[in-house]
Amino acid sequence: MKQEKSCGGVIFREQNGLRKYLVLHSIQGHWTLCKGHVEGDETEHDTALREIREETGLSVDFVDGFRETITYAPRPGVTKNVVFFLARLSGGTLACQPEEVEAIRFLPLGRALAALTHPSDRDTLQKAHSFLESRRPMPTPLYDSLRALADTRPLRLDMPGHHGLPLPGGLSWPSELDFTENGATGNLFGDEADAIQAAEALWAASFGFDQCLFLTSGSTQGIHAGLALLAREGGSVALDRGSHRAVYHALALLGLTPRFLPRPWLAQEGVTGPISPEMVADVLSAHPEIKTICITSPTYYGVLSDVPAIAAVCHARGARLMVDAAHGAHLPFLGYTGYQAADVVVMSAHKTLPAPGQSALLFANGFPLFELQRWGSVYGTSSPSYVLMAALDGVRHYMETEGTARYQSTVRLVHELRRRRPALTARAPLELDPARLVLTSPDGFALANALRSQGIYPEMADWGHVVCILTCADGAAQFDRLEKALDRSGLSGPCAPVPAPPEPPPMVLTPRQALFAPRKRLPLGGAAEQISACQIAPYPPGVPVIAPGELIQKKHLAYLVQIGYNRDGSTAIDVVR
Ligand SMILES: Cc1ncc(COP(=O)(O)O)c(C=O)c1O
């Protein structure tokens, strides 16, 4: 069997971030990659360079590390090996070698693959493309552009006042990347397709939404912007009674009236359960004028509601769903896709992802970006922090690479710890965030204090629980330290029973009237028959026992006493004067 050998290149060029590959039309009528026979004592690279120059008129630089061989039989009794290198266009003038080449095209991958005649060429091109993708620099467009600008050592005569120098007192802060809108850094609320929008688009694609807006004032900003986007001013919303106070403030600012969606009380766990789609359907049927629904999922205790089922109920009635997922930014990276069914979702990156305080995300389906920007800019600073935004960019990339595997390992450790220690565990209908560790105890406050005395600071404690936020930043050593401290405390155990919260008091003023009314401060115990101007939301139950605008009744004060809230009588409440 006769052996032949050729060498050639998968030639590519990159312009404005778009890569195109060279394919050529041979005079035999095939679309192929560039290649030719080895002559004399040429090395493989010599042959490839010469053939590329002769056939195309172009010069190239080889990309190290790629060498792909294909073998085929061009004629009976002949075996041919073709060695391909990866060749980045570096110069020359495109010119077809008349005896061999009829036409040359630079095409994006998909069209280049479709053009090539031989499967082996397609296979080589695909491998070359994958090789280049695997070596791409971090796809963090905002971080990259800020870093590149900082590296030019610009004279910064704008905000922030540190002008890129380290902060006084050795306080470490990435001043170099702490820019303002300067014509080169983009504009969070602007129209231009800039690096910020590119970074936001990567988040939106990663989580399966049409749009993403970076937030630099936490989920609080996103909740205000999201409710303004969906509900506008006035009208009613169907509201998770357990909403965060940011939601109650948004109601007041927007003049919205809530119709509360109750949650079941899970006596065994001492927490509220999920919002049911049936409950949402009932409220929407009774109040067909309501077109905005706002729920929290997961709750502080990690309780998830069935977002796709609730979204389906809303959409079937022409209503739209906003989810406060402040504690759920890690879930899509763990494979949870439920949020995609909602219209607006707000997430605090800073709570459960390795992201700096205040960094958060507003996602939406069915809205253009400028609508999110409009409301984001109403409730956010006009000087958003580029450090926070660049961190959001970097966090996504980290999570899409090594972060997710680390988070999965944390989830496994949480799962094992939940089996060994008294803790909330999933059971129908209780679906839990797999990463949220809620330890139970006959005295949650004492357990939290015992942990703190050993240098361990949980997120929150109530009478029966200690809530710990464990993330991809925590590994076996951190879990081990926590378990040893739990052993020493001797305070793990089932939670003390907590009675279900009473029916909410009657609402006699809207949240807006209550927020803006003149107010006075009274001892809580003496506030019966007053109208509350604020929220009293002890944990547990984790839902407001009294909300702004509600007429406080004796039974609510009695419940608060019963669950040990305001034990020493020092708690005050703001009421309408
Ligand atoms: C359920 C929920 N929503 C919203 C927020 C507000 O988030 P941020 O602190 O990011 O503004 C919080 C804060 O704890 C929260 O627990």
Ligand as a Chemical Component Dictionary entry (heavy atoms), coordinates in Angstrom:
data_LIG
# 
_chem_comp.id                   LIG 
_chem_comp.type                 NON-POLYMER 
_chem_comp.pdbx_formal_charge   0 
_chem_comp.three_letter_code    LIG 
# 
loop_
_chem_comp_atom.comp_id 
_chem_comp_atom.atom_id 
_chem_comp_atom.alt_atom_id 
_chem_comp_atom.type_symbol 
_chem_comp_atom.charge 
_chem_comp_atom.model_Cartn_x 
_chem_comp_atom.model_Cartn_y 
_chem_comp_atom.model_Cartn_z 
_chem_comp_atom.pdbx_ordinal 
LIG C1 C1 C 0 -36.713 37.453 51.007 1  
LIG C2 C2 C 0 -35.878 38.698 50.875 2  
LIG N1 N1 N 0 -36.150 39.563 49.896 3  
LIG C3 C3 C 0 -35.437 40.691 49.727 4  
LIG C4 C4 C 0 -34.408 41.010 50.568 5  
LIG C5 C5 C 0 -33.641 42.274 50.340 6  
LIG O1 O1 O 0 -32.423 41.943 49.733 7  
LIG P1 P1 P 0 -31.161 42.901 49.726 8  
LIG O2 O2 O 0 -30.588 42.871 51.093 9  
LIG O3 O3 O 0 -30.254 42.303 48.689 10 
LIG O4 O4 O 0 -31.623 44.257 49.344 11 
LIG C6 C6 C 0 -34.080 40.128 51.610 12 
LIG C7 C7 C 0 -32.986 40.449 52.553 13 
LIG O5 O5 O 0 -32.698 39.753 53.493 14 
LIG C8 C8 C 0 -34.842 38.948 51.775 15 
LIG O6 O6 O 0 -34.579 38.077 52.767 16 
# 
loop_
_chem_comp_bond.comp_id 
_chem_comp_bond.atom_id_1 
_chem_comp_bond.atom_id_2 
_chem_comp_bond.value_order 
_chem_comp_bond.pdbx_ordinal 
LIG C1 C2 SING 1  
LIG C2 N1 SING 2  
LIG C2 C8 DOUB 3  
LIG N1 C3 DOUB 4  
LIG C3 C4 SING 5  
LIG C4 C5 SING 6  
LIG C4 C6 DOUB 7  
LIG C5 O1 SING 8  
LIG O1 P1 SING 9  
LIG P1 O2 DOUB 10 
LIG P1 O3 SING 11 
LIG P1 O4 SING 12 
LIG C6 C7 SING 13 
LIG C6 C8 SING 14 
LIG C7 O5 DOUB 15 
LIG C8 O6 SING 16 
# 
